[in-house]
Amino acid sequence: MRTRSTCLLAASLCALLLAAPSARAVAPGQIDDFQGGTTLGWTNGGAASAPTNVATGGPAGANDRFLRIVSDGAGPGGRLIGFNRAQWLGDYVSQGITRIECDAKVLTGAAVVLRVAFRAGTVSSAPGYVSGTGISVPADGAWHRVVFNLNDLVPVGSPASLATVLANPAELRILHNPNPDLLGAVYTGQLGLDNIQAFTAAPTPTPTPTPTPTPTPSPTPAPTPTPTFTPSPTPTSTPVPTPTPTPTPTVGATATPTPTGGPGPTATPTPTSTPTPTPTVARLINVSTRARVETGDSVMIGGFVIAGPPGSTKRVIVRAIGTSLGNPPFSIAGVLADPTVTLFDSNGALESNDDWQVQSGTPAEAAAKVAAIQSSLPPTSAKEAALIRDLPPGSYTAVVSGVSATSGIGLVEVYELDGLGSPARLINLSTRARVQSGDNVVIAGIAVRGAPKRLLFRALGPSLLAFGVTNVLPDPSLRLVDSAGNTVATNNQWRDAQTAPGALPASAIAATPFAPTNDLESAILIDLPVGNYTCIVSGAAGTSPIGNALVEVYEIP
């Protein structure tokens, strides 16, 4: 016969087993979405205001559960913080986890500055590491995607090395504090969290443009991180519709869309340039690519190279556009509704952004970034992403994906904002994406300023197999178009005769370091006058129009 105490103990143990997640090592891709109705082991140390599971109102709307953290501004629950000592423990180093992302919403109270922290012990005095850069989340009643890059962690106290702590943390924390600290700041209000997920570094590398020789020294860039694609069915070969050229953006005070009529892919918005004195130096001032952004590893990867003398920097804005492509006058179907962009250098992630009006840093830093974007080239939709940074010479990658594993047509853009005010300059562009037909071809845009410029355009498919890329575009074709919609040059196989005005023969392409290694791939080497140009990559007529391809633009001296 069981006593009342025995029954209560059994009931308590049962409740604990149902509420707490099983202990397991952290793994890439794991996600806490709270759909099971529990808090998944997240707590805040304040019994009176413990985190709760809310049944509806998450980022996906009705019936999307999320975690609510309450801070009453006093006592054990007076600091806004959530920590986990269960499924988020393990070896982050051996698992290759480089960032943690989540959705966050201020439910009540003022705006917050979120950070992620790892503690080396569970006592209150235990040292650890915390995000050096906080992510500002406004009190606007909306959900925002927050990205914590683990290479941004800074020590608090006197912990062991970062690698040692990440190999065996005692606790993971998500907290609000304007300053880098392991403790949450005193706060009165409520915070919603959802879809807490672990990610590895950007996908497997593929070829990246190598900086061409220039009068100013420039470093040799590291490979652009590129995903390994999962094969998908290839449809029966059909002729590829001739796409309408996408006007290439040019730097200006405001982004004014300019449509181009005609069949094929709908035009991409083009910022109108503000008149400035024409420089005498030929240069690229912006690069962009439009393509379909897929989920998982099949994101869009835009690479670019900045050349310049040591100590120089180039101020750029990197934008990920999606929502506005579906609005008139462009009205592109199937756009990426909520794009996010992460900027990488050869050492890892530098910064991420989801909604351009919500920037990383302290409230003052975030406000300054928003103001700088607003005064240069602000996206037209609040759901589009943008980063503004001063970058030293080197190789960079902008990874564009959809929030909450969404997909659609997106545009990645890089603009120079300081013109000739800096000796550093953009010299190369590369983008890996999935080529399809119609509006889903890959479209790269560039703007030449100052004087005519010799450029090499490449479209690679079969040679990507050597880099572990599957389901490649078997026979890529190139078409170069000017801003008036006129075809400037075309090429299917790079050794074919080049007949366009200003185009150089295949022997000249072979004399550069960038001749394709497969004869089925395309290349155009051409002297282009000042202007805006679009390079359209599709499958050659009579071949499969679908596959993974790399489009590149090189500056040739």
Solvent accessible surface area in square Angstrom, and as a share of the most:
residue,aa,sasa,rsa
1,M,240,1.07
2,R,159,0.58
3,T,84,0.49
4,R,188,0.69
5,S,83,0.53
6,T,59,0.34
7,C,54,0.32
8,L,94,0.47
9,L,109,0.54
10,A,41,0.32
11,A,61,0.48
12,S,58,0.37
13,L,94,0.47
14,C,69,0.41
15,A,56,0.44
16,L,114,0.57
17,L,145,0.72
18,L,136,0.68
19,A,48,0.37
20,A,55,0.43
21,P,31,0.19
22,S,85,0.55
23,A,93,0.72
24,R,112,0.41
25,A,66,0.51
26,V,1,0.00
27,A,39,0.30
28,P,57,0.36
29,G,39,0.37
30,Q,15,0.07
31,I,74,0.38
32,D,2,0.01
33,D,53,0.27
34,F,0,0.00
35,Q,87,0.39
36,G,73,0.70
37,G,32,0.31
38,T,35,0.20
39,T,33,0.19
40,L,41,0.20
41,G,28,0.26
42,W,5,0.02
43,T,52,0.30
44,N,6,0.03
45,G,52,0.50
46,G,4,0.04
47,A,104,0.80
48,A,108,0.84
49,S,14,0.09
50,A,46,0.36
51,P,10,0.06
52,T,58,0.34
53,N,30,0.16
54,V,30,0.17
55,A,53,0.41
56,T,69,0.40
57,G,32,0.31
58,G,4,0.04
59,P,44,0.27
60,A,88,0.68
61,G,31,0.30
62,A,85,0.66
63,N,121,0.62
64,D,18,0.09
65,R,72,0.26
66,F,11,0.04
67,L,0,0.00
68,R,81,0.30
69,I,1,0.01
70,V,37,0.21
71,S,2,0.01
72,D,72,0.37
73,G,23,0.22
74,A,67,0.52
75,G,61,0.59
76,P,115,0.73
77,G,5,0.04
78,G,2,0.02
79,R,98,0.36
80,L,2,0.01
81,I,13,0.06
82,G,0,0.00
83,F,18,0.07
84,N,0,0.00
85,R,111,0.40
86,A,20,0.16
87,Q,0,0.00
88,W,0,0.00
89,L,45,0.22
90,G,19,0.18
91,D,47,0.24
92,Y,1,0.00
93,V,77,0.44
94,S,82,0.53
95,Q,70,0.31
96,G,34,0.32
97,I,8,0.04
98,T,54,0.31
99,R,38,0.14
100,I,0,0.00
101,E,18,0.08
102,C,0,0.00
103,D,3,0.01
104,A,0,0.00
105,K,42,0.18
106,V,6,0.03
107,L,51,0.25
108,T,69,0.40
109,G,41,0.39
110,A,67,0.52
111,A,55,0.43
112,V,1,0.01
113,V,3,0.02
114,L,0,0.00
115,R,3,0.01
116,V,0,0.00
117,A,0,0.00
118,F,0,0.00
119,R,2,0.01
120,A,49,0.38
121,G,18,0.18
122,T,69,0.40
123,V,98,0.56
124,S,101,0.65
125,S,97,0.63
126,A,9,0.07
127,P,41,0.26
128,G,0,0.00
129,Y,17,0.06
130,V,0,0.00
131,S,3,0.02
132,G,26,0.25
133,T,52,0.30
134,G,1,0.01
135,I,24,0.12
136,S,15,0.10
137,V,0,0.00
138,P,40,0.25
139,A,54,0.42
140,D,80,0.41
141,G,50,0.48
142,A,41,0.32
143,W,36,0.13
144,H,13,0.06
145,R,25,0.09
146,V,1,0.01
147,V,14,0.08
148,F,4,0.02
149,N,14,0.07
150,L,7,0.03
151,N,87,0.45
152,D,43,0.22
153,L,14,0.07
154,V,54,0.31
155,P,84,0.53
156,V,38,0.22
157,G,64,0.62
158,S,107,0.69
159,P,26,0.16
160,A,55,0.42
161,S,66,0.42
162,L,51,0.26
163,A,59,0.46
164,T,78,0.45
165,V,6,0.03
166,L,15,0.07
167,A,37,0.28
168,N,117,0.60
169,P,3,0.02
170,A,25,0.19
171,E,0,0.00
172,L,0,0.00
173,R,19,0.07
174,I,2,0.01
175,L,1,0.01
176,H,15,0.07
177,N,16,0.08
178,P,51,0.32
179,N,98,0.50
180,P,62,0.39
181,D,52,0.27
182,L,11,0.06
183,L,76,0.38
184,G,0,0.00
185,A,18,0.14
186,V,96,0.55
187,Y,19,0.07
188,T,97,0.56
189,G,8,0.08
190,Q,50,0.22
191,L,4,0.02
192,G,0,0.00
193,L,0,0.00
194,D,0,0.00
195,N,26,0.14
196,I,0,0.00
197,Q,38,0.17
198,A,0,0.00
199,F,50,0.21
200,T,55,0.32
201,A,57,0.44
202,A,17,0.13
203,P,26,0.17
204,T,67,0.39
205,P,71,0.44
206,T,3,0.02
207,P,26,0.16
208,T,19,0.11
209,P,0,0.00
210,T,63,0.36
211,P,17,0.11
212,T,2,0.01
213,P,98,0.62
214,T,29,0.17
215,P,135,0.85
216,T,42,0.24
217,P,85,0.54
218,S,36,0.23
219,P,58,0.37
220,T,110,0.64
221,P,19,0.12
222,A,36,0.28
223,P,85,0.53
224,T,4,0.03
225,P,25,0.16
226,T,3,0.01
227,P,1,0.01
228,T,51,0.30
229,F,7,0.03
230,T,108,0.63
231,P,88,0.55
232,S,42,0.27
233,P,126,0.79
234,T,71,0.41
235,P,61,0.39
236,T,118,0.68
237,S,56,0.36
238,T,71,0.41
239,P,106,0.67
240,V,26,0.15
241,P,66,0.42
242,T,88,0.51
243,P,9,0.06
244,T,7,0.04
245,P,12,0.08
246,T,8,0.05
247,P,12,0.07
248,T,1,0.01
249,P,2,0.01
250,T,3,0.02
251,V,41,0.24
252,G,9,0.08
253,A,59,0.46
254,T,87,0.50
255,A,23,0.17
256,T,65,0.38
257,P,49,0.31
258,T,66,0.39
259,P,70,0.44
260,T,32,0.19
261,G,66,0.64
262,G,59,0.57
263,P,110,0.69
264,G,32,0.31
265,P,1,0.00
266,T,40,0.23
267,A,1,0.01
268,T,1,0.00
269,P,16,0.10
270,T,12,0.07
271,P,2,0.01
272,T,70,0.41
273,S,52,0.34
274,T,67,0.39
275,P,129,0.81
276,T,101,0.59
277,P,126,0.79
278,T,101,0.59
279,P,26,0.17
280,T,125,0.73
281,V,78,0.45
282,A,18,0.14
283,R,10,0.04
284,L,0,0.00
285,I,22,0.11
286,N,1,0.00
287,V,1,0.01
288,S,5,0.03
289,T,0,0.00
290,R,0,0.00
291,A,0,0.00
292,R,58,0.21
293,V,0,0.00
294,E,37,0.16
295,T,62,0.36
296,G,65,0.62
297,D,79,0.41
298,S,20,0.13
299,V,13,0.08
300,M,1,0.00
301,I,1,0.00
302,G,4,0.04
303,G,0,0.00
304,F,1,0.00
305,V,0,0.00
306,I,0,0.00
307,A,0,0.00
308,G,2,0.02
309,P,36,0.22
310,P,119,0.75
311,G,84,0.81
312,S,11,0.07
313,T,59,0.35
314,K,0,0.00
315,R,90,0.33
316,V,1,0.00
317,I,0,0.00
318,V,1,0.01
319,R,9,0.03
320,A,0,0.00
321,I,4,0.02
322,G,0,0.00
323,T,41,0.24
324,S,12,0.08
325,L,0,0.00
326,G,28,0.27
327,N,72,0.37
328,P,111,0.70
329,P,76,0.48
330,F,6,0.02
331,S,67,0.43
332,I,5,0.02
333,A,81,0.63
334,G,50,0.48
335,V,31,0.18
336,L,0,0.00
337,A,62,0.48
338,D,23,0.12
339,P,0,0.00
340,T,15,0.09
341,V,0,0.00
342,T,12,0.07
343,L,0,0.00
344,F,13,0.05
345,D,37,0.19
346,S,77,0.50
347,N,135,0.69
348,G,23,0.22
349,A,14,0.11
350,L,56,0.28
351,E,11,0.05
352,S,15,0.10
353,N,7,0.04
354,D,9,0.04
355,D,8,0.04
356,W,9,0.03
357,Q,93,0.41
358,V,20,0.12
359,Q,3,0.01
360,S,6,0.04
361,G,2,0.02
362,T,39,0.23
363,P,78,0.49
364,A,76,0.59
365,E,90,0.40
366,A,9,0.07
367,A,62,0.48
368,A,62,0.48
369,K,47,0.20
370,V,32,0.19
371,A,60,0.46
372,A,26,0.21
373,I,0,0.00
374,Q,100,0.45
375,S,88,0.57
376,S,16,0.10
377,L,0,0.00
378,P,21,0.13
379,P,6,0.04
380,T,94,0.54
381,S,18,0.11
382,A,52,0.40
383,K,78,0.33
384,E,0,0.00
385,A,0,0.00
386,A,0,0.00
387,L,1,0.00
388,I,15,0.07
389,R,74,0.27
390,D,74,0.38
391,L,3,0.01
392,P,71,0.44
393,P,26,0.17
394,G,11,0.10
395,S,11,0.07
396,Y,9,0.03
397,T,4,0.02
398,A,1,0.00
399,V,17,0.10
400,V,0,0.00
401,S,29,0.19
402,G,10,0.10
403,V,19,0.11
404,S,66,0.43
405,A,77,0.59
406,T,56,0.32
407,S,41,0.27
408,G,1,0.01
409,I,3,0.01
410,G,0,0.00
411,L,4,0.02
412,V,6,0.03
413,E,1,0.01
414,V,6,0.03
415,Y,0,0.00
416,E,2,0.01
417,L,43,0.21
418,D,47,0.24
419,G,29,0.28
420,L,97,0.48
421,G,72,0.69
422,S,11,0.07
423,P,80,0.50
424,A,0,0.00
425,R,27,0.10
426,L,0,0.00
427,I,0,0.00
428,N,0,0.00
429,L,6,0.03
430,S,1,0.01
431,T,1,0.00
432,R,2,0.01
433,A,1,0.01
434,R,25,0.09
435,V,0,0.00
436,Q,34,0.15
437,S,43,0.28
438,G,21,0.20
439,D,34,0.18
440,N,35,0.18
441,V,0,0.00
442,V,3,0.02
443,I,3,0.02
444,A,1,0.01
445,G,4,0.04
446,I,2,0.01
447,A,0,0.00
448,V,0,0.00
449,R,49,0.18
450,G,12,0.12
451,A,29,0.22
452,P,93,0.58
453,K,27,0.12
454,R,85,0.31
455,L,0,0.00
456,L,0,0.00
457,F,1,0.00
458,R,22,0.08
459,A,0,0.00
460,L,7,0.03
461,G,0,0.00
462,P,19,0.12
463,S,21,0.14
464,L,0,0.00
465,L,104,0.52
466,A,94,0.73
467,F,94,0.39
468,G,40,0.39
469,V,4,0.02
470,T,48,0.28
471,N,30,0.15
472,V,21,0.12
473,L,0,0.00
474,P,54,0.34
475,D,12,0.06
476,P,0,0.00
477,S,24,0.16
478,L,2,0.01
479,R,40,0.15
480,L,1,0.00
481,V,0,0.00
482,D,35,0.18
483,S,65,0.42
484,A,78,0.61
485,G,28,0.27
486,N,87,0.45
487,T,69,0.40
488,V,34,0.19
489,A,4,0.03
490,T,81,0.47
491,N,10,0.05
492,N,50,0.26
493,Q,55,0.24
494,W,5,0.02
495,R,145,0.53
496,D,62,0.32
497,A,92,0.71
498,Q,29,0.13
499,T,127,0.74
500,A,21,0.16
501,P,121,0.76
502,G,41,0.40
503,A,18,0.14
504,L,30,0.15
505,P,77,0.48
506,A,21,0.16
507,S,82,0.53
508,A,23,0.18
509,I,0,0.00
510,A,54,0.42
511,A,89,0.69
512,T,23,0.14
513,P,113,0.71
514,F,14,0.06
515,A,28,0.21
516,P,8,0.05
517,T,124,0.72
518,N,47,0.24
519,D,75,0.39
520,L,72,0.36
521,E,0,0.00
522,S,0,0.00
523,A,0,0.00
524,I,0,0.00
525,L,3,0.02
526,I,1,0.00
527,D,55,0.28
528,L,2,0.01
529,P,79,0.49
530,V,67,0.38
531,G,19,0.18
532,N,27,0.14
533,Y,11,0.04
534,T,2,0.01
535,C,2,0.01
536,I,3,0.01
537,V,0,0.00
538,S,15,0.10
539,G,2,0.02
540,A,6,0.05
541,A,87,0.68
542,G,61,0.58
543,T,34,0.20
544,S,13,0.08
545,P,5,0.03
546,I,29,0.15
547,G,0,0.00
548,N,0,0.00
549,A,2,0.02
550,L,3,0.02
551,V,1,0.01
552,E,0,0.00
553,V,0,0.00
554,Y,4,0.02
555,E,3,0.01
556,I,18,0.09
557,P,107,0.67
